[in-house]
Amino acid sequence: MSKMKSNKGAAKRFKKTAGGFKYKRATKRHILTKRTTKNKRQLRPNAVLPACENAQVARMLPYVIKFLVLLFSLGEKQWLA
């Protein structure tokens, strides 16, 4: 049987953490002179993906399923909802 393939776009954008998936916020790449200092500061930290979208990202990253099974066994059933 051949290997399952990860969605390469998702693999580059999302990283697995203990609390879910983290990702970099948009609109922080170029032409930042228009943006206010407050806006750039608020875009600085990485964000954690909402729980309602974890299952979609996990489907795109099949080798993360072991991680989800572990969390599901610990009682975090909101992940697979």
Number of C-alpha atoms within 10 A of each C-alpha: 3 4 5 9 10 15 13 10 10 15 13 9 12 18 14 15 10 8 10 18 19 17 16 16 15 7 11 13 7 7 8 12 8 7 11 9 11 8 11 14 9 10 15 11 11 11 12 18 16 11 14 11 14 18 16 10 16 21 14 16 20 13 13 15 13 10 14 19 14 11 18 14 9 9 9 13 12 12 18 16 10
